[in-house]
Every structure is written in C-alpha cells, then in structure tokens.
Amino acid sequence: MGFFVFLPLVLPLTAWPVARLAESRLHPRTATRLLSAVAGVLAVCSTLCLGLLMIVGTAQLPGNPLPDAWSDPEVRAALPYDEVAGRAAIPALLAVLVSCGAAARRQVRARRRAEDALAGLPETSVTVLPDGAPYAYALPGRRRGRVVVSTGMLAALTSRERRALFAHERAHLAGRHHRHLLTVHLAARANPFLRPLRTAVAYTAERWADEEAAAAVGSRRCVARAIGTAALLAPPTTTPLLPAVTGPGPVPRRVAALLRPAPTARTWPSLFTAVGLAAWVAAFGATASALSSANSAVALFLALRAATPV
C-alpha cells in the first residue's frame, strides 16, 4: 500500500479553497452539486482507507477472525505502517461508523416526527397546519414531497410573499436538496476536514432555492422580503436536513444576493479564474483520493491473497 493509503485522509484539505469561493462566485446550483459530489467521494475514500488500515492492524491481534497466514512476518513486511497506523485506525473507523450511524438515526427520527405530525391529513402538495408558531419546510417523500407551512407563517406574509415562500420550498423538493445536505452531513462526520463543505452546501442549497423562487415569482425583491420576514419570525430550523426557508446560512447574505442581479448559470468555471482554479484543485483532490484508495485496496487484496492458503 505504501504512503498512498494515507492520501485520502488528508486530500480533503484540497477542497477547502473552493468551499468559500463557490458560495459567492459559482451559481448556487453548480456549487451545490459540485461540493456535495466532491465531499461524498472524499468521505468514501477516506473511510475505505481507514478500513484497509484496520485490516492490517487487526491481522496482528491475537484471536482475530482473519486467516492466520495474514499475520505472517512476510505479509507484515509487505504492508508498511501496520504497527502504529493500523491499530490507530481501529478506533478511528469505529468512531466514524458510530458518528455516521447516529447522524443517520437522528435524520430518520426527524423525518418520522414530521410525518407523524401530518398523519391523517390529505396528501396534498401543500399542507397547512393550524399552528400559531411561524414555520415552513419541505418534507421529502417517496413519490413526491410536500410543503408544510403553519397558519402563523401565512398570516405574517402578503399574498405575493406566500407565493415566494411556496416556490422556495417547492424548489427544495424539485432539486432533491435533502440528498445533497445528507451527503455533506455524513461526509463531515466521516472526515472532519470536510466540515467547510457541509457549511457551504447548507448555504448554496438555500441560495439555489432562492433563485428558483425568484424566477417563479418574477421578483427578486419580493423573495428577499419573504426570506427576511420569515427569518425574523421563525428561528432557524433545528433539523438541517429538512430544507426550510429559514434554513442554515446567513440570511443577510441571502437577502443581499437577491438584491443583486441573478448569477449566470455557467456549468463549470474557467481555469483562468480564482474560483475555476479552486474548483479544479478540488476535482483533482477527489480524483487523486479515489485513485489512491483504489491502489491501496488492490495492493492489499493481492498481498493478502498471496498469503492466504488456497
């Protein structure tokens, strides 16, 4: 395996430059897709390499369930760094699995609580709950999701601002933003170096929905007023994986962006710009991480296969 097994653990640092630049320089749709894809690839590769290191480490522990030949001195000599890094990877991988499992469990519970609150109500695209507390969020579903809004929120908005709010939440459902948010959330749990990407995607997903709402309503200023009013009335959502108009991300920045001209929908930035260079660096880091983890996995497989009696 050599040093290649360690590259996916540190290559997520290459995604840091694009995280902040993507928020302000890329179209929100492009930024969300790019950052979530890069975060997912880097997280899978780093977790895979932790697993490879754990296999090397457990091969030397007495009573391990692996074949005895895997702990031969010749095999250990062919797999460097097994003495320290291999054993250190065991608690690290367990921490990753526990953290990701806990995050996924909380997401399932939040979805169930939201669905239980709508039990017995007609399955319409928009569900209005008789609640004086102002809130609104998009609840994804298997076939189609629904927009959930309280009467307290509707009472505080004008008719045009209500249209903007509904368009915002429908954009979350149409773009499957909950999948992007879940990807970066689990990726940040798998590798702490990916936390800046989680923060960036939480913001760009909301900006994506803001732009879609502005195009649907035909007034960027109206969407800005709706977002500002909703943010003043309702606290930030406590479930970041359920997209909401008051979701994560600085609301003043979102409002300021809506008061400027619409961003250009360029799919990939030019290499001769700062954001383009950062995006290419992040893409290179993700590719190098995938190749490094694949190289380590193949090398480990061949070495252990040669050491395992038929």
CORPELIN-V740814 format. One record per residue. N is the residue number from 1. RES is the residue in one small letter. SS is DSSP state (a for helix, b for strand, c for the rest). OMEGA is omega in degrees with one decimal (none if undefined). D_LAST is the distance of its C-alpha to the last C-alpha in Angstrom with 1 decimal. Layout:
N,RES,SS,OMEGA,D_LAST
N,RES,SS,OMEGA,D_LAST
//
This chain:
1,m,c,179.6,22.8
2,g,c,-177.7,26.0
3,f,c,-177.7,29.3
4,f,a,-177.7,28.5
5,v,a,-179.1,27.0
6,f,a,-176.6,30.5
7,l,a,-179.1,32.5
8,p,a,179.5,32.2
9,l,a,-177.5,33.6
10,v,a,-179.5,36.8
11,l,a,172.7,37.2
12,p,a,176.4,39.0
13,l,a,179.3,41.9
14,t,a,180.0,42.4
15,a,a,-178.4,43.4
16,w,a,-178.1,46.3
17,p,a,-175.7,48.8
18,v,a,-175.1,48.6
19,a,a,-177.2,48.9
20,r,a,-179.8,52.6
21,l,a,-178.2,53.6
22,a,a,-179.3,52.1
23,e,a,-173.0,54.3
24,s,a,-173.1,57.5
25,r,a,-178.6,56.8
26,l,c,170.9,54.4
27,h,c,-176.4,55.3
28,p,a,178.8,54.1
29,r,a,179.2,52.0
30,t,a,-178.8,50.3
31,a,a,-179.1,49.8
32,t,a,-178.8,48.3
33,r,a,-179.0,45.7
34,l,a,-175.4,44.9
35,l,a,179.4,44.6
36,s,a,178.0,42.6
37,a,a,179.0,40.1
38,v,a,-179.9,39.7
39,a,a,180.0,39.4
40,g,a,-179.5,36.7
41,v,a,-178.4,34.5
42,l,a,-179.6,35.0
43,a,a,179.2,34.3
44,v,a,-178.1,31.1
45,c,a,-179.7,29.9
46,s,a,177.7,31.0
47,t,a,177.2,29.4
48,l,a,-179.3,26.0
49,c,a,172.6,26.2
50,l,a,177.0,27.1
51,g,a,177.8,24.0
52,l,a,178.0,21.9
53,l,a,179.6,23.9
54,m,a,178.2,23.4
55,i,a,178.6,19.6
56,v,a,-178.7,20.1
57,g,a,-178.5,22.7
58,t,a,179.2,21.1
59,a,c,-178.2,18.0
60,q,c,-177.7,20.5
61,l,c,178.3,22.4
62,p,c,179.1,22.1
63,g,c,179.6,21.0
64,n,c,-177.0,19.2
65,p,c,-179.1,16.9
66,l,c,177.3,14.1
67,p,c,-177.0,11.1
68,d,a,-178.0,12.8
69,a,a,-178.0,11.1
70,w,a,179.6,12.9
71,s,a,178.2,16.1
72,d,c,178.8,15.7
73,p,a,-179.7,18.9
74,e,a,178.9,17.3
75,v,a,179.4,15.9
76,r,a,178.5,19.4
77,a,a,180.0,21.1
78,a,a,-178.8,19.5
79,l,c,-176.0,20.6
80,p,c,177.6,24.3
81,y,c,-176.7,26.7
82,d,a,-174.7,24.3
83,e,a,-175.1,26.7
84,v,a,-175.0,29.6
85,a,a,-178.9,28.9
86,g,a,-179.9,25.6
87,r,a,177.6,27.3
88,a,a,-179.3,30.4
89,a,a,-177.9,28.6
90,i,a,177.5,27.8
91,p,a,179.1,31.4
92,a,a,179.5,32.2
93,l,a,177.1,29.7
94,l,a,178.3,30.9
95,a,a,178.4,34.5
96,v,a,-178.3,33.7
97,l,a,179.8,32.3
98,v,a,-178.8,35.2
99,s,a,179.1,37.7
100,c,a,177.8,36.6
101,g,a,178.4,36.3
102,a,a,179.1,39.8
103,a,a,178.3,41.2
104,a,a,178.7,39.8
105,r,a,178.0,41.1
106,r,a,177.9,44.6
107,q,a,178.6,44.6
108,v,a,179.4,43.9
109,r,a,179.4,46.6
110,a,a,178.5,49.1
111,r,a,-179.5,48.5
112,r,a,178.2,49.0
113,r,a,178.8,52.2
114,a,a,178.9,53.6
115,e,a,178.1,52.8
116,d,a,178.7,54.3
117,a,a,-179.6,57.5
118,l,c,-178.5,57.8
119,a,c,179.6,57.1
120,g,c,179.0,59.9
121,l,c,178.8,61.1
122,p,c,-179.5,61.2
123,e,c,177.7,58.2
124,t,c,-179.0,60.2
125,s,c,178.6,59.3
126,v,b,178.6,61.5
127,t,b,179.6,62.0
128,v,b,-179.9,64.9
129,l,b,178.3,64.8
130,p,c,-176.1,68.2
131,d,c,-179.8,67.5
132,g,c,178.2,69.9
133,a,c,-177.7,67.1
134,p,c,174.8,66.5
135,y,c,177.0,62.9
136,a,b,179.2,61.0
137,y,b,178.7,57.3
138,a,b,-179.4,55.0
139,l,b,-179.4,52.7
140,p,c,178.4,49.8
141,g,c,-179.4,49.0
142,r,c,179.3,46.5
143,r,c,178.7,49.0
144,r,c,179.0,51.6
145,g,c,177.8,52.6
146,r,b,176.4,56.0
147,v,b,-179.7,58.4
148,v,b,-178.3,59.6
149,v,b,-179.5,62.9
150,s,b,176.9,65.5
151,t,a,177.5,69.2
152,g,a,177.4,69.8
153,m,a,-178.8,68.1
154,l,a,-178.3,69.9
155,a,a,-177.2,73.2
156,a,a,-175.7,72.9
157,l,c,172.6,72.2
158,t,c,-178.0,74.5
159,s,a,-179.9,73.7
160,r,a,177.3,72.4
161,e,a,174.7,70.3
162,r,a,176.4,68.8
163,r,a,178.7,67.8
164,a,a,179.4,66.1
165,l,a,178.9,64.3
166,f,a,179.4,63.0
167,a,a,178.5,62.0
168,h,a,-177.6,60.1
169,e,a,176.7,58.1
170,r,a,177.5,57.5
171,a,a,175.3,56.1
172,h,a,-178.7,53.5
173,l,a,-177.9,52.5
174,a,a,-179.6,52.6
175,g,c,-177.9,50.5
176,r,c,-176.4,47.9
177,h,a,179.8,48.6
178,h,a,178.3,47.0
179,r,a,177.0,43.6
180,h,a,-179.5,44.3
181,l,a,179.0,45.6
182,l,a,-179.8,42.5
183,t,a,-177.4,40.2
184,v,a,178.8,42.0
185,h,a,178.0,42.5
186,l,a,178.9,38.8
187,a,a,178.5,38.1
188,a,a,175.9,40.7
189,r,a,-179.0,39.1
190,a,a,-179.4,35.6
191,n,c,-177.4,37.2
192,p,a,179.0,40.7
193,f,a,-177.5,41.3
194,l,a,-179.9,41.6
195,r,a,176.1,44.6
196,p,a,177.9,47.1
197,l,a,177.0,45.6
198,r,a,178.4,45.9
199,t,a,-178.4,49.6
200,a,a,-178.7,50.2
201,v,a,176.6,48.7
202,a,a,178.7,50.7
203,y,a,-176.0,53.8
204,t,a,176.9,53.0
205,a,a,176.3,52.1
206,e,a,177.7,55.6
207,r,a,177.0,57.2
208,w,a,178.9,55.5
209,a,a,177.2,57.0
210,d,a,-178.8,60.3
211,e,a,177.5,60.5
212,e,a,178.6,59.7
213,a,a,179.2,62.4
214,a,a,177.8,64.9
215,a,a,-178.9,64.3
216,a,a,-177.9,64.7
217,v,a,-178.7,67.9
218,g,c,-179.6,69.4
219,s,c,178.0,70.4
220,r,a,179.7,68.3
221,r,a,178.9,71.0
222,c,a,177.6,70.9
223,v,a,178.1,67.1
224,a,a,178.1,67.8
225,r,a,-179.7,70.5
226,a,a,179.6,68.2
227,i,a,179.7,65.4
228,g,a,179.2,67.9
229,t,a,-179.6,69.6
230,a,a,-179.7,66.4
231,a,a,178.5,65.2
232,l,a,-176.5,68.5
233,l,a,-173.1,68.4
234,a,c,175.1,64.8
235,p,c,176.3,62.5
236,p,c,-177.6,59.2
237,t,c,178.6,56.6
238,t,c,178.1,54.6
239,t,c,-173.6,51.6
240,p,c,-178.7,50.6
241,l,c,171.4,48.1
242,l,c,-174.6,51.0
243,p,c,-179.6,53.0
244,a,b,-179.3,56.7
245,v,c,176.3,59.8
246,t,c,-177.7,60.0
247,g,c,-177.4,56.3
248,p,c,179.6,55.0
249,g,c,-178.8,56.5
250,p,c,-178.9,60.0
251,v,a,178.0,62.5
252,p,a,177.6,65.1
253,r,a,178.4,62.8
254,r,a,179.2,62.1
255,v,a,179.0,65.8
256,a,a,178.7,66.6
257,a,a,179.1,64.1
258,l,a,178.2,65.7
259,l,c,174.5,69.1
260,r,c,177.8,67.9
261,p,c,-178.8,67.3
262,a,c,179.5,64.1
263,p,c,178.3,61.2
264,t,c,-176.9,60.1
265,a,c,176.9,57.1
266,r,c,-173.5,55.3
267,t,c,-177.9,51.6
268,w,c,-176.6,50.4
269,p,c,178.4,52.6
270,s,c,179.9,53.5
271,l,c,-175.2,51.7
272,f,c,173.7,55.1
273,t,c,-178.4,55.8
274,a,a,-179.0,54.8
275,v,a,177.4,53.0
276,g,a,177.9,51.4
277,l,a,179.0,50.0
278,a,a,178.9,48.7
279,a,a,178.4,47.1
280,w,a,176.7,45.4
281,v,a,178.8,44.2
282,a,a,178.1,42.7
283,a,a,177.1,41.0
284,f,a,178.8,39.6
285,g,a,178.4,38.3
286,a,a,178.9,36.6
287,t,a,178.6,35.0
288,a,a,178.5,34.0
289,s,a,179.2,32.5
290,a,a,179.9,30.4
291,l,a,-179.8,29.2
292,s,a,179.4,28.5
293,s,a,177.0,26.4
294,a,a,178.3,24.5
295,n,a,-179.8,23.9
296,s,a,-179.9,22.7
297,a,a,179.8,20.4
298,v,a,179.8,18.8
299,a,a,179.1,18.7
300,l,a,-179.8,17.1
301,f,a,-178.0,14.4
302,l,a,-179.4,13.6
303,a,a,-178.9,13.8
304,l,a,177.2,11.6
305,r,a,178.4,8.9
306,a,a,-178.4,9.2
307,a,a,-176.9,9.3
308,t,c,178.5,6.4
309,p,c,-179.9,3.8
310,v,c,none,0.0
//
